Amino acid sequence: MSFSGEKTVKATRKRHVCIACNKFIEIGESAINWAGMTDGDFNSVYYHHECRAAEIGLNDLAGLRGDEWMGLSEADREDYPWLKAEHPIAYRRLLMTREQAAALKDTPVE
């Protein structure tokens, strides 16, 4: 029997890596925790809210469900214009390195 579920974490207690964009979710940031069975193994992963929404949208666009599910990091370059238009924050994260994303967070907003 397969199962999965997700919950919103208001503030993370430790640093996680977003499974979709491979960037850090810092301590205190809000996130989504997904847990479930995949290929007979239990998994628990974290997402940025924007990355989770983009991944769901991408799979809806492609008509994928269940075992066919495609991770955001597996998006084809032909999907990037849609991703940029519909989910610009997730799109930017995909294009950045972890160091660039971390430096951007440390930049004061004016």
Secondary structure, DSSP 8 states (H G I E B T S, - for coil): ---EEEEEESS-SS-EEBTTT--EE-TT--EEEEEEEETTEEEEEEE-HHHHHHHHHHHHHHT--GGG---GGG--GGGHHHHHHH-HHHHHHHHS-HHHHHHHHHS---
